[in-house]
Amino acid sequence: MPCPRHGCAPFPTPTILSRQFSLLFTFILLCSQLWAGDAPKGVSLKWEPIRLVNGSPVLLKLASVRLLKSVSGNLLDHDVFFSFDARSNTWVGLAGISLETRPGSYPLKIKCETKNGETVSLERSLTVHAGKYLKIKATVPKQFIEPTPEQQHEISEDQALKKQVFAHVSDEREWSGRFLAPVSARISDVFGTTRTFNGKEEGVHQGLDYAVPQGTPVAALNRGTVLLAKPLFFEGTCVIVDHGQGLLSLYMHLSELKVKEGDPVTKGQIVGLSGGTGRATGPHLHVAVRWEGIYLNPATLLSLQLP
């Protein structure tokens, strides 16, 4: 009620004041939470692809007006290695989201160290959507579904060797620029396909299949170092190339090797000839991309605008 003598509004009661201060405090708290998620002044972060799905590689680009000595990150309990790219004046890192990752929001934590020793931290929430993947059926020789004891021993030896090779993680960047397709051919099977062999579900297809005839030259996706070049039971004659920053590429079912372990390779260099060795229904090329223990969609990697 207005004051009966002067007609002015009454002074707010303690209850009203309490509510106003409570609302103001809530507003300030919300703002502080929003500001806490913003990048520090002079730092910007972008990622590609914009819409992320399980199984996707992630290209991270961080720009800063301040001179930085190093940048490191963590996503889904995996370390993310960054390197400085002078051409784009940005820090570039590659990361990945496994097929097993459920849709939802996940924190990406980044730490920057400036030239004068200061630490700048940044956190972003990345939303992961469910990818759409296919299901197929195929028939393969019985030995690849029900191996003999001798073949099981060979498989165990291969697994031990692959575990040793896959444990190799280099934080130094060897790749340079965009990744290129290993052959120019039609893709006959895509990443993420659930495969049933001889009526038995045998897991998920973790790469790309190219429909190429026997003897087609197979090129390295990017610059790197050969970690493995030899026949394996399931993969057939196989080459694994380390591209740095935790990223490997695998070339399977080859008929002939053109490189040996320890060789440096350039982007587009021929690493072998296609074939149908190992568990294969016929001649073709299987290419896989592996980052810190998880397989990623090679097609997405090939589409990234890498500096």
KOLLOMI-667965 format. One record per residue (C-alpha): residue in one letter; x, y, z. Coordinates in steps of 0.25 Angstrom, whole numbers, padded with zeros to 4 digits, always signed. Example, Ala and Ser with C-alpha at 12.3 -4.5 7.8 and 13.67 -1.06 7.14 Angstrom:
<atoms>
A+0049-0018+0031 S+0055-0004+0029 
</atoms>
This chain:
<atoms>
M+0000+0000+0000 P+0005+0014-0003 C+0008+0023+0009 P-0005+0030+0012 R+0001+0043+0015 H+0011+0045+0003 G+0006+0034-0007 C+0019+0028-0008 A+0022+0014-0009 P+0026+0007+0004 F+0041+0003+0007 P+0042-0012+0004 T+0041-0021+0016 P+0052-0030+0021 T+0045-0042+0014 I+0045-0035+0001 L+0059-0030+0002 S+0063-0044+0005 R+0056-0050-0007 Q+0063-0039-0016 F+0077-0042-0010 S+0074-0057-0012 L+0070-0054-0027 L+0082-0046-0029 F+0092-0056-0023 T+0086-0067-0032 F+0088-0058-0044 I+0102-0056-0041 L+0105-0070-0038 L+0099-0074-0051 C+0107-0064-0058 S+0120-0069-0051 Q+0117-0083-0056 L+0115-0078-0070 W+0127-0070-0070 A+0135-0082-0064 G+0133-0090-0077 D+0137-0079-0086 A+0151-0078-0092 P+0162-0070-0085 K+0164-0056-0091 G+0171-0057-0104 V+0169-0073-0106 S+0159-0079-0115 L+0157-0094-0118 K+0150-0100-0130 W+0147-0115-0134 E+0144-0123-0146 P+0134-0129-0149 I+0124-0120-0143 R+0115-0132-0140 L+0122-0143-0133 V+0117-0157-0133 N+0123-0170-0126 G+0135-0175-0135 S+0139-0161-0140 P+0153-0155-0140 V+0153-0141-0135 L+0162-0130-0140 L+0165-0119-0130 K+0170-0105-0133 L+0174-0096-0122 A+0178-0081-0125 S+0184-0072-0115 V+0189-0057-0115 R+0199-0061-0104 L+0211-0068-0108 L+0210-0083-0103 K+0221-0093-0100 S+0212-0105-0100 V+0198-0110-0100 S+0192-0123-0095 G+0178-0129-0093 N+0170-0140-0088 L+0157-0146-0094 L+0150-0158-0089 D+0162-0162-0081 H+0171-0161-0093 D+0183-0152-0094 V+0182-0142-0106 F+0195-0137-0112 F+0196-0124-0118 S+0207-0118-0128 F+0209-0104-0133 D+0206-0101-0147 A+0213-0089-0152 R+0205-0088-0165 S+0192-0086-0158 N+0198-0080-0145 T+0190-0091-0137 W+0192-0102-0128 V+0187-0115-0134 G+0183-0128-0128 L+0176-0141-0132 A+0166-0148-0123 G+0156-0159-0124 I+0143-0165-0119 S+0141-0180-0118 L+0129-0188-0124 E+0126-0192-0109 T+0124-0177-0105 R+0109-0175-0101 P+0102-0162-0106 G+0104-0150-0096 S+0113-0139-0092 Y+0127-0141-0089 P+0138-0131-0083 L+0150-0127-0092 K+0161-0122-0083 I+0172-0114-0088 K+0184-0108-0081 C+0193-0098-0088 E+0207-0093-0083 T+0211-0079-0087 K+0226-0075-0091 N+0227-0069-0077 G+0223-0081-0069 E+0208-0078-0066 T+0198-0088-0067 V+0184-0086-0075 S+0173-0096-0073 L+0161-0098-0082 E+0150-0107-0082 R+0139-0110-0092 S+0127-0120-0092 L+0126-0128-0105 T+0113-0134-0109 V+0114-0148-0115 H+0102-0154-0123 A+0099-0168-0127 G+0105-0172-0141 K+0097-0180-0151 Y+0104-0193-0154 L+0100-0205-0163 K+0098-0220-0161 I+0103-0230-0172 K+0105-0245-0173 A+0116-0252-0180 T+0122-0266-0182 V+0137-0269-0180 P+0145-0282-0179 K+0142-0290-0166 Q+0156-0288-0161 F+0154-0273-0158 I+0142-0277-0149 E+0147-0290-0143 P+0162-0290-0144 T+0170-0302-0140 P+0179-0303-0128 E+0191-0300-0137 Q+0184-0288-0143 Q+0179-0283-0129 H+0194-0283-0125 E+0197-0275-0137 I+0186-0265-0133 S+0191-0264-0119 E+0205-0260-0124 D+0199-0250-0133 Q+0191-0244-0122 A+0203-0243-0113 L+0211-0236-0125 K+0199-0226-0128 K+0198-0223-0113 Q+0213-0219-0113 V+0211-0211-0126 F+0199-0204-0121 A+0205-0200-0108 H+0214-0191-0116 V+0209-0177-0115 S+0217-0165-0120 D+0213-0151-0116 E+0222-0145-0127 R+0214-0141-0140 E+0219-0148-0152 W+0206-0146-0161 S+0205-0134-0169 G+0193-0128-0176 R+0181-0136-0180 F+0180-0151-0180 L+0179-0157-0194 A+0171-0169-0198 P+0180-0181-0200 V+0174-0185-0214 S+0164-0179-0224 A+0153-0189-0223 R+0139-0192-0219 I+0137-0194-0204 S+0130-0208-0202 D+0128-0208-0187 V+0128-0196-0177 F+0133-0194-0163 G+0124-0199-0151 T+0117-0210-0159 T+0113-0221-0150 R+0117-0234-0157 T+0112-0248-0156 F+0121-0259-0162 N+0115-0273-0165 G+0103-0269-0156 K+0111-0265-0144 E+0113-0250-0140 E+0127-0247-0140 G+0128-0233-0136 V+0129-0219-0143 H+0136-0216-0156 Q+0146-0206-0151 G+0151-0200-0164 L+0148-0197-0179 D+0148-0208-0190 Y+0152-0203-0204 A+0147-0212-0216 V+0161-0213-0223 P+0166-0225-0231 Q+0179-0233-0227 G+0192-0226-0228 T+0186-0211-0227 P+0197-0202-0221 V+0193-0197-0207 A+0198-0184-0202 A+0201-0178-0188 L+0190-0169-0183 N+0200-0159-0178 R+0215-0158-0174 G+0220-0167-0163 T+0228-0179-0159 V+0225-0194-0161 L+0223-0201-0148 L+0219-0215-0154 A+0220-0221-0168 K+0218-0236-0168 P+0207-0247-0170 L+0196-0249-0158 F+0186-0260-0157 F+0173-0251-0158 E+0179-0238-0164 G+0187-0246-0175 T+0199-0238-0180 C+0199-0226-0172 V+0205-0212-0171 I+0204-0203-0159 V+0209-0188-0160 D+0211-0179-0148 H+0207-0164-0151 G+0210-0159-0138 Q+0201-0152-0127 G+0195-0166-0124 L+0190-0169-0138 L+0193-0182-0146 S+0188-0187-0160 L+0186-0201-0163 Y+0186-0208-0177 M+0181-0222-0178 H+0180-0234-0187 L+0192-0230-0196 S+0198-0239-0206 E+0212-0233-0205 L+0220-0223-0196 K+0227-0211-0201 V+0233-0206-0188 K+0239-0212-0176 E+0238-0209-0161 G+0245-0197-0157 D+0244-0190-0171 P+0240-0175-0171 V+0229-0173-0181 T+0223-0161-0188 K+0209-0158-0192 G+0205-0166-0204 Q+0217-0175-0203 I+0213-0190-0207 V+0214-0199-0195 G+0209-0212-0202 L+0200-0218-0212 S+0185-0222-0210 G+0181-0236-0209 G+0172-0246-0201 T+0181-0252-0190 G+0176-0255-0176 R+0161-0255-0173 A+0155-0249-0186 T+0144-0253-0195 G+0153-0249-0207 P+0163-0239-0212 H+0161-0225-0206 L+0167-0215-0197 H+0164-0213-0183 V+0169-0200-0176 A+0167-0196-0162 V+0171-0184-0153 R+0174-0186-0138 W+0176-0175-0128 E+0182-0179-0114 G+0175-0192-0114 I+0162-0189-0121 Y+0158-0191-0135 L+0152-0178-0142 N+0145-0176-0155 P+0155-0174-0166 A+0145-0168-0175 T+0143-0156-0165 L+0159-0155-0164 L+0160-0154-0179 S+0149-0142-0179 L+0156-0134-0168 Q+0162-0120-0173 L+0176-0123-0166 P+0187-0112-0167 
</atoms>
